[in-house]
């Protein structure tokens, strides 16, 4: 029986994929928007939403193990956790953009909901 438990591999090894998601999540927290391909955006959403939920519940060690940037961690706990304190989820919005000129890849804008 097929369970379909895995996510997108994005043509990368596990270590590279995890590092890429951590870097993209850090950029999203710092800048509150990231432009990337649609498949990367769809993988980034649950990864980052779990981090924001952990910050809301005050789980410092869990967040620091995933986000290494001190400025991003500070913003996560001081600004974003307070902003989303009463929101039950759905902190991230993905907007489709025009295809990239070079290779025609579908682009998306990932941004934090105000």
N, C-alpha and C positions, 0 to 999 in steps of 0.2 A: 504494500500500500504506500502510495506516494504522499508525503506530508507537506511538502513545499515550505519548509522552515527557513531556508537560507535566504539571505538578501542578495542584492546585486553584487557581483564581483568586480565590476568596473575595470576589468583587464589588469588587475593588480594583485600582488600577493597579499596575504592577510595582514602582515605587518605594515606594508605600504598603505593599504586601505584604511587601517585604524589610525595611522599617523595623519593621513590626509583628512579624515573626518575630524580628528582632534584639532588640526590646524584650521579647518574651515569653521568649526564651531567657535574657536577662539576669535576668528575674524568676525563672525556674525555677532558675537557678544560685544566686541569692541566697537564695530561700525554700524551695527544693527541692520545691515543689508549686505548681501553677497550676490554677485552675478556669476553663474556657473551653468553647466549643462543641466538639463532637466532630470536626468537619471541620478546625478550626484545630488541634486537638490532634494529629490525624493528620499534618498538615503540619509541626508543630513537632518531632515525634519525630526524623525523619532529619536535620533541620537542626541540632538540638542534639547528637545523637549524633556527628555529624561533628566538631563543635567539641570535644567531650570527647575524642574519639580523637586529634585534633591536639594537645590539651593533654597527653595521655599520652605522645606522641612528642616533646614538647618544642618544638613549633613555635610560638614566642612571637608572631612577626609575623603569622602566619595567624590566630591567635586574637584578637590585638589589633585586627586589621582588621575583625573581625565584632562583637566585644564591646567597647564603648567605656567601660564602667564599670570603674574601677580596682579597686574592692572585689570585683567579680564575677570579674575576671581573676585577682586574687590568690587568691580562694577556689578558683577552677578549678584553678590549678596546685598550690596547697598542700594542699588537702583532697581534691578530687574526683579528681585525677590519681592520687594515692596510693591512694584507696579503690578505684578501678577498674583498678589496675595489672595485675592478673592476670586480669581479666574480658575475654573476647574481643569483647564487644559487648553490646547489649541493656541499656543503662543506664537506660532510661526505660520506665515502665509507664503505660498509659492505662486508667483505670477509668471505666465508664459511670455517670452519675448520673441522677437524675430530670430530666424535661424542665423547662425554665424556664417559670415561671408566665406571664410577659407574652406571649410569642409561641410557646411550645411547642417551642423549639429544644432539640435533644438536647445535654445537657451532659456534659462529661467532666472528670475530674481527672487531670492529668498530674503524675507524681511520679518522683523519682529513686529507683532501686532501692537498697536498703541492702545 
